[in-house]
Amino acid sequence: MHLTVSSPVQSLADVHRIEATSMDEAMPWASTYDLIRASAQVHAERPALTFLHTGQPGGASTTWTYRSLLQGIHQTANLLHSLQLGPQDVAAVLLPGGLAYHLALWGGEAAGIVQPLNPLLSEDKLVSLLQASGAQVLIAHGVDDDSQLRTKALRLQAQCPALHTVLLVHPDGGPLPAADVLPAGVQDFHAARAVQVGDRLISGRVFHPHDIAAYFHTGGTTGAPKLARHSHGAQVFTAWANAQMQGFQSTDVTINGYPLFHVAGVLPGALCSLAIGMHVIIPTSSLFRNREVVQNYWRLAEHHGCTLMSGVPTVLAALAGVSLNGANISRMRSVRTGAAPLPPELAQRFEQTLGLQINESLGMTETAGLSTVAPPGLSAPAGCVGWPLPHARVRIVALNSDDQATTQTLPAGEKGMVLYQGPNLFSGYLDAAETARSFTPDGWLITGDVGFIDTQGRLHLSGRAKDLIIRSGHNIDPKVIEDALGAHPAVDLCAAVGAPDAYAGELPVAFATLKPGRHVTEAELLAFTAERVDEAPAQPKSITVLDRMPVTNVGKIYKPELRTLATAAVVQRLIHNTLAPLQLEPVQWPQVQAAGDAPVAVDARATPADAWTALKPLLDALPVKLVLHAP
């Protein structure tokens, strides 16, 4: 049996109708391998994946049918099996976007546990992730180029004793050059898999839904990333439920520009598509980071006959600024976003200029990429992420003074912490203590999102609990500021954060980037925003225009870096107000260093002691960690 769907959900009653069929009957697949194999048997000669070598419509590309994809999955799983990788062993992946990533993902899950790695993480973090998982095999980029991934992979092998084999992948799908002498413990991935059986799993493995399929790292790019365990059953459920909610068809075509180390690209973006038999376009190895892809997106969508599109709000904002230039996108019936709040202005701009309605979803690594879906055709305001998946539940509880979830369930319309239960809940982190902190005593996942449920049972999000700006005990939702500022016609992207304040704790400030060719002063933006934020304490104290908005590798606005910038501005202002009357030479002023999301550093080693004595108590009073270098 392969996955088929009739039509998208349009009401809570439709969700209940789907729930009337038992999960065992609706989802007979025990593993992701079973799900893809069932699809490949029905759609054998249809295109499964097309890799674009350039961002030019009609440029060079490589297409795999479902038959060739399944053959490659078999060969990859059999290769890993020959390397003594069993169901509880780990194969890590360090690759850019491309066809081989799908072999590593689904072949890795068919043989054991796959661990996708973010190539942009520091080497130290990659080492810690590999050591935490005990990975025995690393499938990595195999040529020396600007990415330095091959060199990094070989250094990782030297630092991780359990990593007995590195499989190097040539990006064109062929073997490495014959003159390439590989060190001990390193093999040519494509050459090694080519000699493996391609029509079955030689392991004879019998899958169970509770078997662990993957380890995904989460927790951002700072601190120690956490490894979340996904079961085969959880991943299969996400694919099935996503297809049911959105009414996907085997004739659909989509561009998946999410990175495949991220759960959005792997599960809603890839597994669901492959399970239904649709055609997935991979837009070069750089995906949506390729400017040529973004500039040509609408022509690419026309050329490939795309019916579905998806991207985080920052990607959609970039695409909204790209002219159609005559591209016919009439086949496009659905636009999806998630991972971050959708600015209402962006939703309106998409509909007015492109005739496309954006629908939102909620998902996270801990829910195998999906929790709720606003289906295509649903008319809802920005921030509405739709109904919970079939057989899943969402609950809203009150927050305490520390923004932690309580046991008090809130009625419809009241904002609080979003809790989740469902068949696609992850199997916990590798760290049991971290797992315990993520659930309520009665087994609900604490999502960290703040929102409310409306009278139709739909979930609406306003942001993350950790993003709340707390001014003198007053909780300020940054989305209120962001929606107001984002409505300005010159603003492209914007975000609000809390700047440290000795008296109030935090004060709201905002950052924005402008659309190409637009000019506006920060004072004008401040006045515009203040008029649209009714609550006086929530009106931002400053708005800073940036040349570039800091974003994560997935394209979400990275607020920790904005908080660093906000803190640095406060520190600079304190320094100026304190030292300007003293008429010190410029070389005697403390130097402020703010980089990325690191703590702001103040170097006062050239500052006179009496000036430092006046300044330091003011810095100490700020409710934020600073790195101080005293005279």
Summary of the structure (lengths in Angstrom):
residues: 631
radius of gyration: 25.4
end to end distance: 73.3
largest distance: 80.2
contacts: 2180
relative contact order: 0.08
helix: 35%
strand: 24%
